[in-house]
């Protein structure tokens, strides 16, 4: 067996955090990377890697830019930058950490990198709060179901949003649920958030909820065939929504009503599938919820309208 090739050391001219940040931006642009796992471009991706890679606050680049790095720090950052450019893995997988609106989560290949607009809407008051139009009083919610929970970020944020609620977090993947349990333990929410293995509503038969949240697989067949390497690094099971991206959505709409309490809400993310959704269900009464950078990708429905 040939010896593993030793990684080249970082160039000596890379001395400060600013140097590595600038180098990473150039390296990523040269490599033609794809973004969307928590960052929008090479500049943001480079900032995330150098800050998280050195265990610094990820929202405070400026104070550290001219800090000179130790030899181990330089080696670590150089390795992360090269790994991102050559493997095309999402930075969150390389670092084992992702953030949703400042909330940290463990992250690896067992589940999607958390980035759901449902989480943003939860934290931004579009789902719950006096101005939301859905749930005025967060204390009125006693039960929440997170379908296709992945690594558990939405379930955990729901527990933080609804202090009186018990949250069931369901996923078909045992590996994703193992990651979810780790995240639930990190937040000390084991008494309120229960990860459950199973296929959609099957493991919660007979239970009803005040709120069902779901970010199901919704990538259609054409988009699946053209996924960039960064997205192919994620579990295909969590992305593939069938021919038109609505396979799981069909099943959820079929069974959601019998699992919602009277007056309850279903909130579902479907990505760029609104046109296909409205063509399939032209008469459904839905409320489209807009996130900061997305319009028409998340809908809400009352139990009565299902």
Secondary structure by P-SEA (a helix, b strand, c coil): ccccccccccccccccaaaaaaaaaaaaaaaccccccccccaaaaaaaaaaaaaccccccccccccccccaaaaaaaaaaaaaaaaccccccccccccccccbbbbbcccccccccaaaaaaaaccccccccccccccccccbbbbccccccaaaaaaaaacccbbbbbbbccaaaaaaaaaaaaaacccccbbbbbcccccccccccccbbbbbcccccaaaaacccccccccccccccccccccaaaaaaaacccccccccbbbbbbbccaaaaaaaaccccbbbbbbcccccccbbbbccccc
